[in-house]
Amino acid sequence: MLVSGRVSIAQTTTDANDAPHAAPVSIVSLLAQSESHKTKRVQVSGFMVPDFEGERLYLHEEDYQAGLYMNSLYLALSPAQREQFKPMDKHYVTLEAFFHGRRSTEDTFAGELWDVREVTVMNRRTESRR
């Protein structure tokens, strides 16, 4: 049996100041359906790392370590942003940016995030042992 789901990332939310914010979306949905997504503002979380071809947001730290580039999104950062976000490299982060899906089969990433804003390091949960 096949089950089909529909992902909507075009929605925005507003805070008390009435400023629009992107609705959260899973990096998995962006990776899985990257070719069908048009340019939209998203809020997404993943493992941020520098790379010789540019910064990337990976699904997992293990994907980075294994070189699984198709499990990553390219981060288009300005030189000032590279410096600003340097302390967040190799951390799980949540960020808001515009997303555009993979443009060609020659891309080594599943999509691109640009006009990156509001990058925050995620707190790791610690599991208590009993």
HUWOUR-V772593 format. One record per helix or strand. SS is the DSSP state (@ for helix, = for strand). FROM is the first residue (numbers start at 1). LEN is the number of residues. Records with the same first field share a line. If there is no record, write none. Layout:
SS=FROM-LEN / FROM-LEN
//
This chain:
==12-3 / 20-3 / 24-1 / 40-10 / 55-4 / 72-4 / 91-11 / 111-11
@=27-6 / 34-3 / 61-6 / 69-3 / 79-10
//
